[in-house]
């Protein structure tokens, strides 16, 4: 269950999964408290970032490649480093790790810490490759150092991203500490789009630690920020997170009041992943009241929807637990 939580909740605000929705973790050099020369390559980088945030990874890669070409003609080493790093990241998000790493090595040859934008972007991507390779201690150390580097240079956006990654890769104690550091940095830099995801990550950590009261408080705060600054999907999934943790707390009646409207909205949006996740939680609500037929049917639907969303690939343990639960519910009907 831990992996599923991390994949679905922690990353859903970073990539659409996932790393899922707001994707505030890209670049946003314009948003930094520093002067940025808006070269043609920089304009293309920003365009690529917008496409990446929208999960149009192939299109984003094409724009980053154009940014690379333009940066070469402008003799802009920093922009070249950023473009190469983000080309690598588009492959990483598609699970083409080896291909992405080849591009990252090209960026490594150019990256230097005298060019803050190029260096910070390269390090953010490098750390994510280390994370995907399960080099957790090494990636955590990298992100901690990068946080200091960015914060000192008032690169608040990227400092928040670094803190956010420590809140994923670190120990539970580090996750709590760095989630709160990221929140403080986001408040300092007035980076409102990060506040929902950061509070959400804190909720995930508390959930994994089975400190459900603290998790609920964090998810509730995350929801407030998503409703202020997020997309419609952000808002629906924030509602789901609150309902989901209420199920864990066995507050089934209250959880149902949150989750039933979520299911309707997810069905209307044809969002297989969150239809499935919501059905799974609603199944447990049905089982709690002895309505095993409804619980069984909902869990079967959850399985089908999450199979379509490839949960068996990104969280095989969680998917198998759901299959086992279907067998348990079926037995209660016999």
N, C-alpha and C positions, 0 to 999 in steps of 0.2 A: 504493500500500500504506500510505503514511503516514496518509492520511485514514481508512482502514479501521481501522488500529490505534487511532488516537485515538478513533474512534467506538465501537468495540467494547470495547477494553480500558479505555481511560482513563475512558470514561463508563459502562461497564457497572456500575461501583460507585456511580454517582451517579443513574442514572435508570432503570435496568432495561434500557436499551439494551444501555439504556443504561441515566447519569448515571445508572445503572442500578441498583444493588441496595440498598445500605444507605441511600442518600439521606440522608446525615448533614448535608446542606447546607441544610436548611430553616431552622428557627427555633430551637427548644429554648431559649426564654428561661428556663424553669425550671432548666435545667442550668447556667446561668451563675452565676458566683461573685458574685452581687449580689442585692439584695432585689427581688422582682418582686411587684407587687400583682396578685393573681389575680382580676381583674374577670371579669364574665361574657363580655365580649368576648375577654379573654385566654384563657379556657377554650375558647372557640370557635376561636380561632386555633390552639391546640394540637391540637384535634380535626381542623381542616383540614390541619395539618401531617402528622398521622398518615395521613390519606387520601392526601395528596400523596406521601408516602414509599412508600405501597402502590401508587402509579401510578393511583389512582382520581381522575383529574384533574377530571372533571365534578362528581363528588360533592364533592371538595375545594373547587371553586369555589363551589358552593352554600353550603357552610359558611362560607367566607370572606365571602360576601355577607351572611350572617347576622351574622357578626362585625362587618362594616362598619356594619350597621344598629344593632347593640347599642352599638358604640363611639360612634356619633353620639348615641344617647340618653344615654350616660354622659359626653358631652363630653370624650372621651379622644382627643386629637389623635394621640398616638403609636400607639395601637391602630388608628385609622383609616388611618394611613399604612401600617402593616404589612398590613392587610387589602387595601387598594387595590394594594399592591405584589405581593401574592401572587395576587390575581385576575389581574393582568397576567402573572405568571409561568405560571399555568395555561394561558393562551393561547399564551405563547411556546413551551412544551414541545409544544404541538399544532401548531406552525408557523403559528399565526395571529398573525403578528408585528404587523401593523398594528392589529388589534383590541387586542392586548395593550398596544401602545404608547399607545393612547388612555387606558387605565387607568393606565399608568405616569405619564402627564402629570398625571393627577388626584392621584396620590401626590406628585409633584414639588411641587405647589402647597402641600402641607401639611408636607413633610419639612423638618426643621431639626436642626442638629447639637447642639442642647441636649437632645434626646430620643434617647438612645443606641439604644434598641431600634428605634424607628421609623426613625431615620436609617440605622442599619446595615442594616436589612432592605431599605430603599429602595435604598441604594447597591449592595447585593449583586445585586438584580434589575436595576438600571440597567446595571451592568457586564456582566451576561449579555446584555442586549439589544445593547450595544455589541459584544460578542464575536461574537454571531450576525450582526451587520452587518459583521463582519471589520474592525472598528476596533480592531486588536490593540494598537497602541501606547497608544491612549487608555484602553482597558479595563485594560491592564496597569498604567498609572499610577494609575488609580482604585483598583484592588485593593491596590496597594502602600500608598497613603495610608490606605485603609480598614483595612488590617492594623494599622497603627500606632494608629489611632483606637480600634479594638476592643481591642487588646492593652493599651493604657494604661488602659482602663476595665474590664479583666479580663473582657471578653466573649470568653473563650477560644474558645468554639464558633464564633463568627462570625469571629474572627481566623484560625482554622484554615481556614475556608471561603474567606476572602480570599486566604490564602497558596496554597491549593489552586488557585484560579483563576489566580493568577500562574503557577503550575506548568503551566498549560494554555496561557495566552495569550502568555507571554513567550518570549524566545529560549531556545535550549537551555541556555545558561549560567544564565539566570534560572530556568528550570524546575528545574534541579538545586538551585540555591541556595534557592529558595522551597519546594520539596518538603521539603527538610531543615528549613527554618524552620517549616513547618507541622507536621512531625513533632515538633519540639521543643515547639511551642505545645500540641499535643495531649497530649504527655506532661506538660507543666506543669499543664494543666487537667484531667488524668485523663479525657480524651475518647477512650476506647478504640475507639469505633466508627469513628473517623477514621483510625486507624493503618494498617489494611489498605489502604484506598483511596489514602492518601498514598504508601505504599511501592509500591503498584501503579503510580501515576502516574510515580514515579521509574523503575520498570522500563520503562515505555513510552518515556520519554525516552531512556534508554540504548539501547533497541532501535532507535529511530529513528536514533540516532547510530551504530548498528551496533557498539556496545560490548556484545557479547552476554554476556560473562562478568559484567559489572556488572549487566546486565539480569536475568540468571538469579538473581544474589544478591538483588536487590531483589524479584523475584517470589516467591522462596522465603521471604523475610521477610514479605512481604504475606500469603502463604499461612498462615504461622504465626498471624497476627492474625485472619485470616478464620476459621480453625478454632477460635480462642478465642472470638470475639465475633460471627461472622457467621451468616447463614442457611445452609440446606442448599445453596441455589443459589450463594451466595457461595463455598462450599467447592468445589463442582464446577468453577466457572469459574476459581477460583484454581489448581486442578489443571490445567485446560486451559492456563492461561497458562504454567505451568512446562513442560508438554509442547510447547507451541507454540514457545517460545524454544529448546528442545532441537532441534527440527526445523531452526530457523534455524542452529544451531550444527553441524548435520549429525551429531548424536548420535542416529541414527535408532532404534537398538534401544532405548535408554533412553527416548526420546520415546514410542515405541509402548507401553511399559509404563505410562506415564502416561495416554496418550490413549485406549487401548481401553476401560478402565473408565469414562472420562469419557463416551465415546460411549454406552455402555449406560445410564448414568444420565440422560443428556440425552434418549435415546429414551424411557425410562420417564416422563420429565417432559413429553414432547411439546414440547420446546424446539427449534423449527425452526432458530432462529438458531445455536445452539451445536451442534446436530447437523451443520448445514452447515459451520461453521467447523472442527469436529473432523474431519469427513470430508475436508475440503480438506487438512489437515495429514497425515492418514493416507494420503491419495493420494500425497503426496510421499515418504512412507516406503516405500510400495509401489514407486514408480518408482525409488527409490534401490537397490532389490534386483533391478531388472529385471522386476518383476511388473507389466507395463504394462496388462494386462487389468484387474487389480484396481485399479490406480491410475486408469485411465480410468473405471471404474464408480463409484469413490468420488468422483471430481471431478464427474462428472455428477450424482450425488446431492447433492453440495455445492451445485452450481449451483441445483438444484431447490429445496432447502431455503432457500437464501439469497435466491432469488427470492421465495419465500413470505414471507420476513422483510423484503422490500423493500430489499435491499442495493443493487439497481440505482438506488434513489432516494437513499440516504444515502451510498453510496460507488460511484458509477458507474465510476470508474477501476478500483477493485479488482475490481468485478464483471466488467468487460471483460477484465481480466488473466486472470481465471479462465476465461472463454470461450476466450481464446487458448490457455491451457494445455490445455483439453480438445482443441482442434484438434491441438496438438503430440502429445498422448498417443494420439489416434486415428491419427495418421500412423505412429506406432511399431507399431501393430497391423496395418497394411496390408502 
